């Protein structure tokens, strides 16, 4: 069955009808995880006024009342902000807005930012107190995500001035793929359905229709060349029709949950916070340059910084998988109703 306007039009009424079950499962997730390390995923419902405390009853009330008229749900082109549900393909008509951050630079703003940073750190620390999560990180412990390049000594002044990290793009992309296999195991990487720019992980709905997600690998490589630790800005959910020609791909928008996205600091944001925190603590991350021989030197990146980026990446992916599961189930159920018997 070809993906066309007729199929797209079938999505909307089915998504509207299935929304109460999605809302219920999201509320159950919040209730069951409110006092766990997943608490950081509910931060966007935190009132941005002192005393800056998450309140379960207030979060539940927000979720229950935030969408007054689900009939206004719409399917549209993706907006400019590809990682914000307000610009998503599947647009949810929130009538209650998430609490806004107070004016930038004020005392209240910095109080909130310090609390927000502390919340992320505390939840990640709690995450790694569980032995099962320590075991998940163990295979990545020895992985060097940097390129500790050996260079000619005449270039020493150039590398001494260099502030950005030199990432090993292959190692980083393999690390990303390993995390996706770990946390989204039901979606299998498909070389056949991927393209030169996008990698796709899918599951089969019918003989020629697949559901899954994609990410822009070239964008990740570009940011890594600039010295930015990054996961894809967005994993896009996709519906794919496989036929004799180029696979037909329908973008379904953000892999996440409109109530809990992003689930914690994205990797690039966390890197900035972490570097600043270490600097203020008087223990900044430092790369070292060592002499290899009379003609060569080598840059050695901070192992602690590398470890913290890898650990936060795993933490982020754990929360993304958990918070997005109600949303994935919601879309999958609707799509199976349309394509399951085709």
C-alpha positions in Angstrom: 0.0 0.0 0.0 1.4 3.3 -1.0 1.8 6.1 1.5 -0.4 8.9 0.2 -2.7 11.7 1.3 -5.4 9.2 1.9 -3.3 7.3 4.4 -2.2 10.5 6.1 -5.8 11.5 6.5 -6.5 8.2 8.3 -3.9 9.0 10.9 -5.5 12.0 12.4 -8.9 10.6 13.5 -7.2 7.4 14.8 -4.6 9.5 16.8 -7.5 11.5 18.3 -9.4 8.4 19.3 -6.3 6.7 20.8 -5.1 9.8 22.7 -6.8 8.9 26.0 -4.9 5.7 26.2 -1.6 7.5 25.4 -2.3 10.1 28.1 -3.2 7.4 30.6 0.1 5.5 30.0 2.1 8.7 30.2 0.5 9.6 33.5 1.2 6.1 34.8 4.9 6.5 33.8 5.1 9.8 35.7 3.3 8.3 38.8 5.5 5.2 38.9 8.8 7.1 38.4 8.2 10.4 40.2 10.6 9.5 43.1 13.3 7.9 40.9 16.1 9.2 38.8 13.5 9.7 36.0 12.3 12.7 38.0 14.5 14.9 35.8 12.3 14.2 32.8 9.4 16.0 34.5 11.4 19.2 35.0 9.5 21.0 32.3 6.4 20.9 34.5 8.4 22.6 37.3 7.2 26.0 38.3 10.0 28.4 37.5 9.5 30.3 40.8 10.9 29.6 44.2 11.0 27.1 46.0 11.5 25.2 42.7 10.0 21.9 43.8 8.3 19.3 41.7 4.9 18.5 43.0 3.2 15.2 41.9 -0.3 16.5 42.2 0.5 19.6 40.2 2.2 17.6 37.4 -0.7 15.2 37.2 -3.2 18.1 37.1 -1.1 19.7 34.3 -1.0 16.6 32.2 -4.8 15.9 32.7 -5.8 19.4 31.8 -3.2 20.6 29.3 -5.1 19.5 26.2 -8.7 20.7 26.4 -9.7 19.8 22.9 -7.8 16.9 21.3 -9.9 17.3 18.2 -7.6 20.1 17.3 -4.7 17.6 16.9 -3.2 18.2 13.5 -0.6 16.7 11.1 1.5 19.3 9.4 4.9 20.0 8.0 7.8 20.0 10.5 8.6 23.4 11.9 12.0 25.0 12.2 12.7 23.6 15.7 13.1 19.9 14.9 13.4 18.9 18.6 10.4 20.8 20.0 6.9 19.3 20.0 5.5 22.8 19.4 6.9 22.5 15.9 6.2 18.8 15.5 4.6 17.0 12.5 2.0 15.6 14.9 0.9 18.8 16.6 -0.7 18.5 20.0 -3.0 21.4 20.9 -1.7 22.3 24.4 -4.0 24.8 26.0 -2.0 25.0 29.2 1.6 26.0 28.6 4.6 24.6 30.4 5.9 27.0 33.1 8.2 29.5 31.4 11.7 30.4 32.6 11.9 33.8 34.2 13.7 36.6 32.5 17.2 35.8 31.5 20.0 37.1 33.8 17.8 37.9 36.8 18.5 36.4 40.2 15.5 34.1 39.9 16.8 32.9 36.5 20.2 31.9 38.0 18.6 30.3 41.0 16.5 28.2 38.7 19.5 27.3 36.5 21.5 26.2 39.5 18.7 24.0 40.7 18.1 22.6 37.2 21.8 21.7 36.9 21.8 20.1 40.3 18.7 18.1 39.4 20.4 16.6 36.3 23.5 15.7 38.2 21.6 14.2 41.1 19.4 12.1 38.9 22.4 10.8 36.9 24.3 10.0 40.0 21.2 8.0 41.3 21.0 6.3 37.9 24.6 4.9 38.2 23.9 3.7 41.8 22.0 0.8 40.2 24.3 -2.1 39.4 22.4 -2.9 36.2 23.2 0.6 34.8 26.9 0.2 35.8 26.9 -3.0 33.8 25.4 -1.3 30.8 28.2 1.3 30.9 31.0 -1.3 31.3 31.4 -2.1 27.6 32.0 1.6 26.9 34.4 2.2 29.7 37.6 1.7 27.8 36.3 3.3 24.6 38.3 6.4 23.6 35.9 8.7 21.8 38.8 11.1 20.9 41.5 11.2 18.3 44.7 11.5 20.3 46.6 12.6 17.2 50.3 12.4 16.8 51.6 15.5 15.0 54.9 16.9 13.9 56.7 18.9 16.5 56.8 22.0 14.2 53.0 22.2 14.7 53.3 22.4 18.5 52.2 26.0 18.8 49.1 25.3 16.7 47.9 22.4 18.9 48.8 24.3 22.1 46.3 27.0 21.1 43.6 24.5 20.1 40.7 24.4 22.6 38.3 22.1 20.9 38.4 18.4 21.3 39.3 16.1 18.4 36.7 13.4 18.1 37.2 10.0 16.6 34.1 10.1 14.4 34.0 6.4 13.7 34.3 5.5 17.4 31.6 8.0 18.3 29.1 6.9 15.7 29.7 3.2 16.7 29.0 4.3 20.3 25.8 5.9 19.2 24.7 2.8 17.2 25.5 0.6 20.2 23.3 2.7 22.5 20.4 2.5 20.0 20.8 -1.3 19.8 20.8 -1.4 23.6 17.8 0.8 24.2 15.7 0.4 21.1 16.3 -3.2 20.4 12.9 -3.9 18.7 14.0 -1.5 15.9 16.7 -3.1 13.7 19.2 -1.1 11.7 18.3 -1.4 8.0 21.1 -0.7 5.5 18.6 -1.3 2.7 16.2 1.4 3.9 18.9 3.9 5.0 20.3 6.5 2.7 23.7 8.3 2.2 22.7 10.8 4.8 20.2 9.1 7.1 20.5 5.9 9.2 17.2 4.1 9.8 16.1 1.6 12.4 12.8 -0.1 11.7 10.3 -2.8 12.5 8.0 -4.4 9.9 4.3 -3.6 10.1 3.4 -5.4 6.9 5.1 -6.9 3.9 6.2 -3.5 2.4 5.5 -1.1 5.3 8.0 -0.4 8.1 7.8 1.9 11.2 10.9 3.2 12.9 13.2 6.2 13.3 16.0 7.9 11.5 18.8 10.3 12.2 21.0 12.5 10.1 24.4 11.0 10.3 26.1 13.7 8.3 25.0 16.4 10.7 26.5 14.5 13.6 29.8 14.2 11.7 29.8 17.9 10.9 29.4 18.8 14.6 32.0 16.4 15.7 34.5 18.0 13.3 33.8 21.3 15.1 34.7 19.7 18.4 31.1 19.4 19.7 30.0 16.2 21.5 26.5 15.5 20.1 23.8 13.1 19.4 21.5 13.8 16.6 19.5 17.0 17.2 16.4 14.8 16.7 15.6 11.2 16.0 12.6 11.4 13.6 9.9 8.7 13.7 9.2 7.5 10.1 6.8 5.4 8.1 8.5 3.7 5.1 7.0 2.1 2.0 9.5 -0.2 0.4 9.0 -0.8 -3.3 11.0 -1.3 -6.4 12.4 2.2 -6.4 13.7 4.5 -3.7 11.9 3.8 -0.4 9.1 6.3 0.2 9.5 7.9 3.7 6.9 9.8 5.7 8.3 11.9 8.5 6.2 11.4 11.7 8.2 13.8 13.8 10.0 13.6 17.1 11.0 10.4 18.8 10.1 11.4 22.4 7.1 12.2 24.5 5.3 15.6 24.2 5.0 15.7 28.0 8.6 14.7 28.9 10.8 16.0 26.1 13.7 16.4 26.2 14.1 13.8 29.0 17.2 15.5 30.5 20.0 17.8 29.2 20.9 16.9 25.7 24.6 16.0 25.3 25.8 19.3 23.9 24.0 21.2 26.7 25.3 19.0 29.4 28.9 19.3 28.0 28.6 23.1 28.4 27.3 22.9 31.9 29.8 20.3 32.9 32.8 22.2 31.5 31.6 25.4 33.3 31.0 23.6 36.6 34.5 21.9 36.6 36.1 25.3 35.8 34.3 27.0 38.7 35.3 24.2 41.0 38.9 24.9 40.1 39.4 21.6 38.4 38.9 22.3 34.7 39.2 19.6 32.1 42.7 19.7 30.4 44.1 18.1 27.4 47.8 17.3 27.6 50.5 17.4 24.9 53.3 14.9 25.4 56.6 14.5 23.5 56.7 11.2 21.5 60.2 11.5 20.0 62.4 14.3 18.7 60.1 15.0 15.8 56.6 14.3 17.1 54.2 15.2 19.9 50.8 13.8 20.8 47.7 15.4 22.2 46.1 13.4 25.0 42.5 14.3 25.7 41.0 14.3 29.2 39.9 10.8 30.1 37.5 12.2 32.8 35.8 14.4 30.3 35.4 11.6 27.8 34.0 9.3 30.5 31.5 11.9 31.6 30.3 12.4 28.1 29.9 8.7 27.5 28.1 8.2 30.8 25.7 11.1 30.2 25.0 9.8 26.7 23.9 6.5 28.1 21.8 8.2 30.8 20.1 10.4 28.1 19.4 7.4 25.9 18.0 5.4 28.9 15.5 8.2 29.7 14.7 8.8 26.0 13.8 5.2 25.5 11.7 5.0 28.7 9.8 8.3 28.3 9.1 7.7 24.6 7.7 4.2 25.0 4.1 5.3 25.6 4.3 7.5 22.5 5.8 4.8 20.4 3.1 2.4 21.5 0.5 5.0 20.7 1.7 5.6 17.1 2.4 1.9 16.5 -1.1 0.9 17.5 -2.6 3.4 15.2 -0.4 2.4 12.3 -1.1 -1.2 12.8 -4.8 -0.5 12.5 -4.1 1.0 9.1 -1.4 -1.2 7.7 -1.5 -4.4 9.8 -3.7 -6.4 7.5 -2.5 -4.8 4.2 
